[in-house]
Amino acid sequence: MSFFASRWVEAPAHATEFDPAALPRGFRAAGVAAGIKPQGLDVGVLVSDAEQTVSAARFTSNARVGAPVMVSRQARLSELRAVAANSGCSNVGDGERGIETALATQAAVASELGIDVDRVGVASTGVIGIELPRDRVVAGMHEACRALGDDADAFSEAILTSDKGPKRACLEVELPGGRVHLAAQAKGAGMVSPRFATMFCFVETDASVRAGTLDLLTGVTVKRSFERISVDGQLSTSDTVFALANGASGVEVGPETADELALGEAMDALLRQLALEMVADGEGAARVARVVVSGRPDAVESVARAVADSPLVKAALHGGSPSLGRVLQAAGQVWPPGEQFVADLEIQGRQVVSAGNALELPVEERRELQTAVQDDEIEYALTIPGDGGETEVFFSDLSEEYVNFNSSYTT
């Protein structure tokens, strides 16, 4: 099965899929079991062997962040050489002790690899408000550094929490200037909302890229991927994206060149597909939807979010119901009071509302629509008053499994 499985992501013609656990040249990774989780791998290290490696980073915009985010923000974010990650505990809400643990984690990897401590990024995911056992995570980091290998198989397993499985891919990208590799490992399934998710994404390329160019590409592609998804409307405390480029391919990607454009297109498709995998993995999700809102520029975002985060819309999505009334209700509740709200709505390419009024569809068309909303991917196109604005949000349904899981999961 192709990695680019969603109809909303176009596979780049100049990119070829590799072994999904493969890494670009000059990168190594490992994952080990340090005993932070009851079972399974829970500590991972990713490293670039090239001294000239450049990097870029993006973090959650939640006002409440974990110690690893605080520590990482103080690192040399344009020159990272390594990433130290753990799952099972997010190291949030543990005060000075948590910061000291994050610093100890960073220092363990730096000392083991012989690199500057501020060239190590730190990331943690899992339960909030409990102590991350320092001895275990530090010992795990040392062990992982000694187990580094040429693929990301164990590393991509070590970052998972409630995910059904690893989210990863590796592409060979044919640029005008030569061939490079681009890979990413991600996690995320719940507490997924605008401005990221409870998610990690670690991106690597052996292209030679300036730090400013990599930062630009990371910012643009994150805005079109992880910032466009929602599972439950909840913004996490620990979301992190690190991108590293080490130049091991010898192919230089200059700013504002055809090479930059081609690498950006591949990175965009890679991150959008990974983001959609997070939504599809939404702790019991059965369907993924995309809502596209067109109209007044200052309103399209809030309307799209209202639809995507509506429990009524999400429940209808789960049940395979068109439920046009729920979509309009969700959109209308964020419209400025006193202003007229008249909208058009299409579901799966079929117009069901015109100028705010439901259309009386013939029996056969109603049957076709009912069949269409049983698909794994459902699209809503909503046109609201005004012109010049358009946005999209991808979201999952609301299932009984999601409620059961989160009613018993300690957060």
C-alpha positions as a Markdown table, in Angstrom:
| # | Residue | x | y | z |
|---|---|---|---|---|
| 1 | Met | 0.0 | 0.0 | 0.0 |
| 2 | Ser | 1.3 | 3.5 | -0.9 |
| 3 | Phe | 2.3 | 5.8 | 1.9 |
| 4 | Phe | 0.3 | 8.5 | 0.2 |
| 5 | Ala | -3.0 | 6.9 | 0.9 |
| 6 | Ser | -5.3 | 9.9 | 1.3 |
| 7 | Arg | -7.1 | 11.6 | -1.6 |
| 8 | Trp | -6.2 | 14.9 | -0.1 |
| 9 | Val | -2.5 | 14.4 | -0.5 |
| 10 | Glu | -0.9 | 14.3 | -4.0 |
| 11 | Ala | 2.2 | 12.0 | -4.2 |
| 12 | Pro | 5.0 | 14.1 | -5.6 |
| 13 | Ala | 6.0 | 12.9 | -9.0 |
| 14 | His | 9.7 | 13.4 | -8.2 |
| 15 | Ala | 9.6 | 11.3 | -5.0 |
| 16 | Thr | 9.9 | 7.6 | -4.7 |
| 17 | Glu | 9.0 | 5.7 | -1.5 |
| 18 | Phe | 11.7 | 3.8 | 0.3 |
| 19 | Asp | 11.5 | 1.4 | 3.3 |
| 20 | Pro | 9.5 | 3.6 | 5.7 |
| 21 | Ala | 12.0 | 3.0 | 8.6 |
| 22 | Ala | 15.0 | 4.0 | 6.5 |
| 23 | Leu | 17.0 | 7.1 | 7.3 |
| 24 | Pro | 18.8 | 9.5 | 5.0 |
| 25 | Arg | 22.6 | 9.3 | 4.8 |
| 26 | Gly | 24.5 | 10.4 | 7.8 |
| 27 | Phe | 21.7 | 9.8 | 10.3 |
| 28 | Arg | 21.4 | 7.1 | 13.0 |
| 29 | Ala | 18.7 | 6.3 | 15.5 |
| 30 | Ala | 17.8 | 3.8 | 18.3 |
| 31 | Gly | 15.0 | 3.0 | 20.7 |
| 32 | Val | 15.2 | 1.1 | 23.9 |
| 33 | Ala | 13.0 | 0.0 | 26.8 |
| 34 | Ala | 13.9 | 2.0 | 29.9 |
| 35 | Gly | 10.9 | 1.0 | 32.1 |
| 36 | Ile | 9.1 | 4.3 | 31.8 |
| 37 | Lys | 6.1 | 2.5 | 30.3 |
| 38 | Pro | 4.9 | -0.8 | 31.7 |
| 39 | Gln | 6.1 | -2.5 | 28.5 |
| 40 | Gly | 7.6 | -1.7 | 25.2 |
| 41 | Leu | 10.2 | 0.8 | 23.9 |
| 42 | Asp | 10.0 | 4.2 | 25.5 |
| 43 | Val | 13.3 | 6.1 | 25.0 |
| 44 | Gly | 14.7 | 7.1 | 21.6 |
| 45 | Val | 17.7 | 9.0 | 20.2 |
| 46 | Leu | 18.1 | 10.4 | 16.7 |
| 47 | Val | 21.5 | 11.8 | 15.7 |
| 48 | Ser | 23.2 | 13.4 | 12.6 |
| 49 | Asp | 26.8 | 12.5 | 12.3 |
| 50 | Ala | 27.7 | 15.7 | 10.4 |
| 51 | Glu | 29.1 | 18.6 | 12.3 |
| 52 | Gln | 27.6 | 21.1 | 9.8 |
| 53 | Thr | 24.0 | 19.9 | 10.4 |
| 54 | Val | 21.4 | 22.6 | 10.5 |
| 55 | Ser | 17.9 | 22.4 | 12.0 |
| 56 | Ala | 14.6 | 24.0 | 12.6 |
| 57 | Ala | 11.9 | 23.6 | 15.3 |
| 58 | Arg | 8.3 | 24.3 | 16.1 |
| 59 | Phe | 6.5 | 23.8 | 19.4 |
| 60 | Thr | 3.1 | 24.0 | 20.9 |
| 61 | Ser | 1.5 | 27.4 | 21.5 |
| 62 | Asn | -0.2 | 26.2 | 24.7 |
| 63 | Ala | 0.6 | 28.6 | 27.6 |
| 64 | Arg | 1.2 | 25.5 | 29.7 |
| 65 | Val | 4.2 | 23.6 | 28.4 |
| 66 | Gly | 6.4 | 20.8 | 29.6 |
| 67 | Ala | 9.9 | 20.9 | 30.8 |
| 68 | Pro | 11.4 | 19.4 | 27.6 |
| 69 | Val | 9.8 | 22.3 | 25.5 |
| 70 | Met | 11.3 | 24.8 | 27.9 |
| 71 | Val | 14.7 | 23.3 | 27.7 |
| 72 | Ser | 14.6 | 22.8 | 23.9 |
| 73 | Arg | 13.6 | 26.5 | 23.4 |
| 74 | Gln | 17.0 | 27.4 | 25.0 |
| 75 | Ala | 19.0 | 25.1 | 22.7 |
| 76 | Arg | 20.6 | 26.2 | 19.4 |
| 77 | Leu | 17.5 | 25.4 | 17.4 |
| 78 | Ser | 19.2 | 26.2 | 14.1 |
| 79 | Glu | 22.1 | 23.8 | 14.8 |
| 80 | Leu | 20.7 | 20.8 | 16.5 |
| 81 | Arg | 22.7 | 17.5 | 16.0 |
| 82 | Ala | 20.5 | 15.1 | 18.1 |
| 83 | Val | 17.1 | 14.5 | 19.5 |
| 84 | Ala | 16.4 | 12.8 | 22.8 |
| 85 | Ala | 12.8 | 11.6 | 23.2 |
| 86 | Asn | 10.8 | 9.5 | 25.6 |
| 87 | Ser | 7.2 | 8.3 | 25.8 |
| 88 | Gly | 5.1 | 7.3 | 28.8 |
| 89 | Cys | 5.5 | 10.5 | 30.7 |
| 90 | Ser | 5.4 | 14.0 | 29.3 |
| 91 | Asn | 7.4 | 15.7 | 32.1 |
| 92 | Val | 4.8 | 18.4 | 32.5 |
| 93 | Gly | 3.8 | 20.0 | 35.9 |
| 94 | Asp | 6.8 | 18.7 | 37.9 |
| 95 | Gly | 8.4 | 22.1 | 38.6 |
| 96 | Glu | 12.1 | 22.5 | 38.9 |
| 97 | Arg | 12.6 | 18.8 | 39.3 |
| 98 | Gly | 11.1 | 18.3 | 35.8 |
| 99 | Ile | 13.4 | 20.9 | 34.3 |
| 100 | Glu | 16.4 | 19.3 | 35.9 |
| 101 | Thr | 15.4 | 15.9 | 34.5 |
| 102 | Ala | 15.1 | 17.4 | 31.0 |
| 103 | Leu | 18.5 | 18.9 | 31.3 |
| 104 | Ala | 20.0 | 15.6 | 32.6 |
| 105 | Thr | 18.4 | 13.9 | 29.6 |
| 106 | Gln | 20.0 | 16.4 | 27.2 |
| 107 | Ala | 23.3 | 16.2 | 29.0 |
| 108 | Ala | 23.4 | 12.4 | 28.8 |
| 109 | Val | 23.0 | 12.3 | 25.1 |
| 110 | Ala | 25.5 | 15.1 | 24.5 |
| 111 | Ser | 28.2 | 13.4 | 26.7 |
| 112 | Glu | 27.6 | 10.0 | 25.1 |
| 113 | Leu | 27.8 | 11.4 | 21.5 |
| 114 | Gly | 30.6 | 14.0 | 22.2 |
| 115 | Ile | 28.6 | 17.0 | 21.1 |
| 116 | Asp | 27.7 | 20.3 | 22.6 |
| 117 | Val | 24.8 | 20.0 | 25.1 |
| 118 | Asp | 22.8 | 22.9 | 23.4 |
| 119 | Arg | 22.8 | 20.9 | 20.1 |
| 120 | Val | 20.5 | 18.3 | 21.6 |
| 121 | Gly | 16.7 | 18.8 | 21.4 |
| 122 | Val | 14.5 | 17.1 | 24.0 |
| 123 | Ala | 10.9 | 15.8 | 23.7 |
| 124 | Ser | 8.6 | 13.9 | 26.0 |
| 125 | Thr | 5.1 | 12.6 | 25.6 |
| 126 | Gly | 2.6 | 10.7 | 27.8 |
| 127 | Val | 0.9 | 11.3 | 31.1 |
| 128 | Ile | 0.9 | 14.8 | 32.5 |
| 129 | Gly | 1.6 | 15.7 | 36.1 |
| 130 | Ile | 3.7 | 12.8 | 37.2 |
| 131 | Glu | 7.4 | 12.5 | 37.8 |
| 132 | Leu | 9.5 | 11.3 | 34.9 |
| 133 | Pro | 11.9 | 8.9 | 36.6 |
| 134 | Arg | 15.3 | 10.5 | 36.0 |
| 135 | Asp | 17.5 | 7.5 | 36.6 |
| 136 | Arg | 15.5 | 5.4 | 34.1 |
| 137 | Val | 15.3 | 8.0 | 31.3 |
| 138 | Val | 19.0 | 9.0 | 31.7 |
| 139 | Ala | 20.1 | 5.4 | 31.7 |
| 140 | Gly | 17.9 | 4.8 | 28.7 |
| 141 | Met | 19.5 | 7.7 | 26.8 |
| 142 | His | 22.9 | 6.2 | 27.4 |
| 143 | Glu | 21.8 | 2.8 | 26.3 |
| 144 | Ala | 20.1 | 4.2 | 23.1 |
| 145 | Cys | 23.2 | 6.1 | 22.2 |
| 146 | Arg | 25.2 | 2.9 | 22.3 |
| 147 | Ala | 22.7 | 1.1 | 20.2 |
| 148 | Leu | 22.5 | 3.6 | 17.3 |
| 149 | Gly | 21.8 | 2.1 | 13.9 |
| 150 | Asp | 21.1 | 3.1 | 10.3 |
| 151 | Asp | 17.3 | 2.8 | 10.5 |
| 152 | Ala | 14.5 | 4.4 | 12.6 |
| 153 | Asp | 12.5 | 1.3 | 13.3 |
| 154 | Ala | 13.0 | 1.1 | 17.1 |
| 155 | Phe | 13.1 | 4.9 | 17.4 |
| 156 | Ser | 9.7 | 5.3 | 15.7 |
| 157 | Glu | 8.3 | 2.7 | 18.1 |
| 158 | Ala | 9.8 | 4.3 | 21.2 |
| 159 | Ile | 7.9 | 7.6 | 20.7 |
| 160 | Leu | 4.4 | 6.1 | 20.6 |
| 161 | Thr | 1.7 | 6.4 | 23.3 |
| 162 | Ser | -1.9 | 5.6 | 22.3 |
| 163 | Asp | -1.0 | 5.2 | 18.7 |
| 164 | Lys | -2.0 | 2.0 | 17.0 |
| 165 | Gly | 1.4 | 1.8 | 15.3 |
| 166 | Pro | 4.3 | 3.9 | 14.1 |
| 167 | Lys | 3.9 | 6.7 | 11.6 |
| 168 | Arg | 6.9 | 7.1 | 9.4 |
| 169 | Ala | 8.2 | 7.3 | 5.8 |
| 170 | Cys | 11.3 | 7.7 | 3.8 |
| 171 | Leu | 11.4 | 9.2 | 0.3 |
| 172 | Glu | 14.0 | 9.5 | -2.4 |
| 173 | Val | 13.6 | 12.9 | -3.9 |
| 174 | Glu | 14.9 | 13.8 | -7.4 |
| 175 | Leu | 15.8 | 17.5 | -7.3 |
| 176 | Pro | 17.1 | 19.4 | -10.3 |
| 177 | Gly | 20.5 | 19.4 | -8.7 |
| 178 | Gly | 20.6 | 15.7 | -7.7 |
| 179 | Arg | 19.1 | 13.0 | -5.6 |
| 180 | Val | 18.4 | 13.4 | -1.8 |
| 181 | His | 16.5 | 11.5 | 0.8 |
| 182 | Leu | 13.8 | 12.8 | 3.1 |
| 183 | Ala | 12.4 | 10.9 | 6.1 |
| 184 | Ala | 10.1 | 11.5 | 9.1 |
| 185 | Gln | 8.9 | 9.7 | 12.2 |
| 186 | Ala | 5.8 | 10.9 | 14.0 |
| 187 | Lys | 3.4 | 10.1 | 16.7 |
| 188 | Gly | -0.1 | 11.4 | 17.6 |
| 189 | Ala | -3.6 | 10.1 | 18.1 |
| 190 | Gly | -5.4 | 12.1 | 20.8 |
| 191 | Met | -5.4 | 15.6 | 22.3 |
| 192 | Val | -5.0 | 16.8 | 18.7 |
| 193 | Ser | -6.0 | 20.3 | 17.8 |
| 194 | Pro | -5.0 | 23.5 | 15.9 |
| 195 | Arg | -1.4 | 24.5 | 16.3 |
| 196 | Phe | -0.3 | 20.9 | 16.6 |
| 197 | Ala | -1.5 | 17.8 | 18.4 |
| 198 | Thr | -0.2 | 15.6 | 21.2 |
| 199 | Met | 2.3 | 15.0 | 18.5 |
| 200 | Phe | 6.0 | 14.7 | 17.6 |
| 201 | Cys | 7.5 | 14.8 | 14.2 |
| 202 | Phe | 11.1 | 14.4 | 13.5 |
| 203 | Val | 12.2 | 15.2 | 9.9 |
| 204 | Glu | 15.6 | 14.4 | 8.4 |
| 205 | Thr | 17.2 | 15.1 | 5.0 |
| 206 | Asp | 20.7 | 14.6 | 3.6 |
| 207 | Ala | 20.3 | 17.6 | 1.4 |
| 208 | Ser | 22.6 | 20.6 | 2.0 |
| 209 | Val | 20.2 | 23.3 | 3.2 |
| 210 | Arg | 20.9 | 26.6 | 4.9 |
| 211 | Ala | 19.3 | 27.0 | 8.3 |
| 212 | Gly | 17.1 | 29.8 | 7.1 |
| 213 | Thr | 15.8 | 27.8 | 4.2 |
| 214 | Leu | 15.1 | 24.8 | 6.4 |
| 215 | Asp | 13.3 | 27.0 | 8.9 |
| 216 | Leu | 11.2 | 28.5 | 6.1 |
| 217 | Leu | 10.2 | 25.1 | 4.7 |
| 218 | Thr | 9.4 | 23.7 | 8.1 |
| 219 | Gly | 7.2 | 26.7 | 8.9 |
| 220 | Val | 5.3 | 26.5 | 5.7 |
| 221 | Thr | 4.8 | 22.7 | 5.7 |
| 222 | Val | 3.8 | 22.6 | 9.4 |
| 223 | Lys | 1.1 | 25.2 | 8.7 |
| 224 | Arg | -0.4 | 23.0 | 6.0 |
| 225 | Ser | -0.2 | 19.8 | 8.0 |
| 226 | Phe | -0.1 | 19.6 | 11.8 |
| 227 | Glu | -1.8 | 23.0 | 12.2 |
| 228 | Arg | -4.7 | 21.8 | 10.0 |
| 229 | Ile | -5.8 | 18.8 | 12.1 |
| 230 | Ser | -8.1 | 18.2 | 15.0 |
| 231 | Val | -9.2 | 15.0 | 16.8 |
| 232 | Asp | -10.8 | 16.5 | 19.9 |
| 233 | Gly | -10.1 | 20.2 | 19.9 |
| 234 | Gln | -7.6 | 19.9 | 22.7 |
| 235 | Leu | -4.2 | 21.6 | 22.5 |
| 236 | Ser | -1.4 | 19.6 | 24.0 |
| 237 | Thr | 1.5 | 20.8 | 26.2 |
| 238 | Ser | 4.4 | 19.0 | 24.6 |
| 239 | Asp | 4.0 | 19.2 | 20.8 |
| 240 | Thr | 7.3 | 19.3 | 19.0 |
| 241 | Val | 8.6 | 19.3 | 15.4 |
| 242 | Phe | 12.4 | 19.1 | 14.8 |
| 243 | Ala | 13.8 | 19.1 | 11.2 |
| 244 | Leu | 17.5 | 18.3 | 10.6 |
| 245 | Ala | 19.5 | 18.6 | 7.4 |
| 246 | Asn | 23.1 | 17.4 | 7.2 |
| 247 | Gly | 24.3 | 17.8 | 3.6 |
| 248 | Ala | 25.5 | 14.2 | 3.4 |
| 249 | Ser | 24.2 | 13.8 | -0.2 |
| 250 | Gly | 26.4 | 16.6 | -1.4 |
| 251 | Val | 23.3 | 18.2 | -3.2 |
| 252 | Glu | 23.0 | 21.8 | -2.3 |
| 253 | Val | 19.5 | 23.4 | -2.1 |
| 254 | Gly | 19.9 | 27.1 | -2.5 |
| 255 | Pro | 17.2 | 29.6 | -1.4 |
| 256 | Glu | 14.6 | 30.5 | -3.9 |
| 257 | Thr | 15.7 | 27.9 | -6.4 |
| 258 | Ala | 14.0 | 25.0 | -8.2 |
| 259 | Asp | 15.7 | 22.7 | -5.8 |
| 260 | Glu | 14.1 | 24.4 | -2.8 |
| 261 | Leu | 10.7 | 24.2 | -4.5 |
| 262 | Ala | 11.0 | 20.5 | -5.2 |
| 263 | Leu | 12.2 | 19.7 | -1.7 |
| 264 | Gly | 9.4 | 21.8 | -0.2 |
| 265 | Glu | 6.8 | 20.0 | -2.3 |
| 266 | Ala | 8.1 | 16.6 | -1.1 |
| 267 | Met | 8.2 | 17.8 | 2.5 |
| 268 | Asp | 4.7 | 19.2 | 2.2 |
| 269 | Ala | 3.2 | 16.0 | 1.0 |
| 270 | Leu | 5.1 | 13.9 | 3.6 |
| 271 | Leu | 3.9 | 16.0 | 6.6 |
| 272 | Arg | 0.3 | 16.3 | 5.3 |
| 273 | Gln | 0.1 | 12.5 | 5.0 |
| 274 | Leu | 1.6 | 12.0 | 8.5 |
| 275 | Ala | -0.9 | 14.6 | 9.9 |
| 276 | Leu | -3.8 | 12.7 | 8.3 |
| 277 | Glu | -2.5 | 9.5 | 9.8 |
| 278 | Met | -2.7 | 11.1 | 13.2 |
| 279 | Val | -6.4 | 12.1 | 12.6 |
| 280 | Ala | -7.2 | 8.6 | 11.3 |
| 281 | Asp | -5.6 | 7.1 | 14.4 |
| 282 | Gly | -7.8 | 9.3 | 16.7 |
| 283 | Glu | -8.2 | 6.8 | 19.5 |
| 284 | Gly | -11.1 | 4.9 | 18.0 |
| 285 | Ala | -11.7 | 7.0 | 14.9 |
| 286 | Ala | -13.5 | 5.3 | 12.0 |
| 287 | Arg | -13.6 | 8.2 | 9.5 |
| 288 | Val | -11.6 | 11.3 | 8.6 |
| 289 | Ala | -13.3 | 14.4 | 7.3 |
| 290 | Arg | -12.1 | 17.6 | 5.6 |
| 291 | Val | -14.1 | 20.8 | 5.9 |
| 292 | Val | -13.2 | 23.5 | 3.4 |
| 293 | Val | -14.7 | 26.9 | 4.2 |
| 294 | Ser | -14.7 | 29.8 | 1.7 |
| 295 | Gly | -15.9 | 33.4 | 2.3 |
| 296 | Arg | -15.1 | 36.3 | 4.6 |
| 297 | Pro | -11.3 | 36.1 | 5.4 |
| 298 | Asp | -11.8 | 37.0 | 9.1 |
| 299 | Ala | -14.4 | 34.3 | 9.6 |
| 300 | Val | -13.3 | 31.2 | 7.7 |
| 301 | Glu | -10.9 | 29.9 | 10.3 |
| 302 | Ser | -13.3 | 30.1 | 13.3 |
| 303 | Val | -16.2 | 28.6 | 11.2 |
| 304 | Ala | -14.0 | 25.7 | 10.1 |
| 305 | Arg | -12.8 | 25.0 | 13.6 |
| 306 | Ala | -16.4 | 25.1 | 14.9 |
| 307 | Val | -17.4 | 22.5 | 12.5 |
| 308 | Ala | -14.4 | 20.3 | 13.0 |
| 309 | Asp | -14.6 | 20.4 | 16.8 |
| 310 | Ser | -18.4 | 20.0 | 17.1 |
| 311 | Pro | -19.3 | 16.8 | 19.0 |
| 312 | Leu | -22.6 | 16.6 | 17.1 |
| 313 | Val | -20.9 | 16.8 | 13.7 |
| 314 | Lys | -18.2 | 14.3 | 14.8 |
| 315 | Ala | -20.9 | 11.9 | 16.1 |
| 316 | Ala | -22.8 | 12.1 | 12.8 |
| 317 | Leu | -19.6 | 11.5 | 10.9 |
| 318 | His | -19.0 | 8.4 | 13.0 |
| 319 | Gly | -22.5 | 7.2 | 12.2 |
| 320 | Gly | -22.2 | 7.8 | 8.5 |
| 321 | Ser | -25.0 | 10.5 | 8.5 |
| 322 | Pro | -24.9 | 13.5 | 6.2 |
| 323 | Ser | -26.4 | 15.7 | 9.0 |
| 324 | Leu | -26.3 | 19.0 | 7.2 |
| 325 | Gly | -28.2 | 20.7 | 10.0 |
| 326 | Arg | -25.4 | 20.0 | 12.5 |
| 327 | Val | -22.8 | 21.5 | 10.1 |
| 328 | Leu | -24.8 | 24.7 | 9.7 |
| 329 | Gln | -25.5 | 24.9 | 13.4 |
| 330 | Ala | -21.9 | 24.6 | 14.3 |
| 331 | Ala | -20.9 | 27.3 | 11.7 |
| 332 | Gly | -23.7 | 29.6 | 12.7 |
| 333 | Gln | -22.8 | 29.6 | 16.4 |
| 334 | Val | -19.5 | 31.5 | 15.8 |
| 335 | Trp | -20.9 | 34.0 | 13.3 |
| 336 | Pro | -21.2 | 37.6 | 14.7 |
| 337 | Pro | -24.5 | 38.1 | 16.4 |
| 338 | Gly | -26.9 | 40.2 | 14.5 |
| 339 | Glu | -25.3 | 39.6 | 11.1 |
| 340 | Gln | -27.1 | 37.5 | 8.5 |
| 341 | Phe | -25.7 | 34.0 | 8.0 |
| 342 | Val | -26.5 | 32.5 | 4.6 |
| 343 | Ala | -24.4 | 29.5 | 3.5 |
| 344 | Asp | -24.1 | 26.9 | 0.8 |
| 345 | Leu | -23.0 | 23.4 | 1.7 |
| 346 | Glu | -21.7 | 20.5 | -0.3 |
| 347 | Ile | -21.1 | 17.0 | 1.2 |
| 348 | Gln | -19.0 | 14.6 | -0.9 |
| 349 | Gly | -19.3 | 16.9 | -3.9 |
| 350 | Arg | -23.2 | 17.0 | -3.7 |
| 351 | Gln | -24.9 | 20.3 | -2.9 |
| 352 | Val | -27.3 | 19.9 | -0.1 |
| 353 | Val | -27.8 | 23.5 | 1.0 |
| 354 | Ser | -28.3 | 26.6 | -1.2 |
| 355 | Ala | -28.5 | 30.1 | 0.2 |
| 356 | Gly | -29.1 | 28.7 | 3.7 |
| 357 | Asn | -32.0 | 26.4 | 2.7 |
| 358 | Ala | -31.8 | 22.6 | 2.5 |
| 359 | Leu | -32.4 | 21.3 | -1.0 |
| 360 | Glu | -35.1 | 18.7 | -1.6 |
| 361 | Leu | -33.0 | 15.9 | -3.2 |
| 362 | Pro | -34.7 | 13.2 | -5.3 |
| 363 | Val | -34.8 | 9.8 | -3.7 |
| 364 | Glu | -32.0 | 8.4 | -5.8 |
| 365 | Glu | -29.7 | 11.3 | -5.0 |
| 366 | Arg | -30.4 | 10.9 | -1.3 |
| 367 | Arg | -29.5 | 7.3 | -1.5 |
| 368 | Glu | -26.3 | 8.1 | -3.3 |
| 369 | Leu | -25.4 | 10.7 | -0.7 |
| 370 | Gln | -26.1 | 8.2 | 2.1 |
| 371 | Thr | -23.8 | 5.7 | 0.4 |
| 372 | Ala | -21.1 | 8.4 | -0.1 |
| 373 | Val | -20.9 | 9.3 | 3.6 |
| 374 | Gln | -20.0 | 5.7 | 4.4 |
| 375 | Asp | -16.5 | 6.3 | 2.9 |
| 376 | Asp | -13.4 | 6.5 | 5.1 |
| 377 | Glu | -12.8 | 10.1 | 4.0 |
| 378 | Ile | -15.7 | 12.6 | 3.9 |
| 379 | Glu | -15.5 | 16.2 | 2.5 |
| 380 | Tyr | -17.6 | 19.1 | 3.5 |
| 381 | Ala | -17.4 | 22.3 | 1.4 |
| 382 | Leu | -19.0 | 25.3 | 3.1 |
| 383 | Thr | -19.4 | 28.7 | 1.4 |
| 384 | Ile | -20.2 | 31.5 | 3.9 |
| 385 | Pro | -20.9 | 35.2 | 3.2 |
| 386 | Gly | -18.0 | 37.3 | 1.9 |
| 387 | Asp | -15.1 | 36.8 | -0.4 |
| 388 | Gly | -11.4 | 36.3 | -0.4 |
| 389 | Gly | -10.9 | 33.7 | 2.4 |
| 390 | Glu | -10.5 | 30.0 | 2.4 |
| 391 | Thr | -9.2 | 27.4 | 4.8 |
| 392 | Glu | -9.3 | 23.7 | 5.6 |
| 393 | Val | -9.4 | 21.6 | 8.7 |
| 394 | Phe | -9.0 | 17.8 | 8.8 |
| 395 | Phe | -10.8 | 16.1 | 11.7 |
| 396 | Ser | -11.9 | 12.7 | 13.0 |
| 397 | Asp | -15.2 | 11.3 | 14.2 |
| 398 | Leu | -16.3 | 10.9 | 17.8 |
| 399 | Ser | -16.6 | 7.2 | 18.7 |
| 400 | Glu | -17.6 | 5.2 | 21.7 |
| 401 | Glu | -14.0 | 3.8 | 21.8 |
| 402 | Tyr | -12.6 | 7.4 | 22.1 |
| 403 | Val | -14.9 | 8.1 | 25.1 |
| 404 | Asn | -14.1 | 4.8 | 26.8 |
| 405 | Phe | -10.4 | 5.2 | 26.3 |
| 406 | Asn | -10.2 | 8.8 | 27.6 |
| 407 | Ser | -12.5 | 8.1 | 30.6 |
| 408 | Ser | -10.0 | 5.5 | 31.9 |
| 409 | Tyr | -6.8 | 7.1 | 30.7 |
| 410 | Thr | -4.8 | 9.1 | 33.3 |
| 411 | Thr | -3.9 | 12.5 | 31.9 |
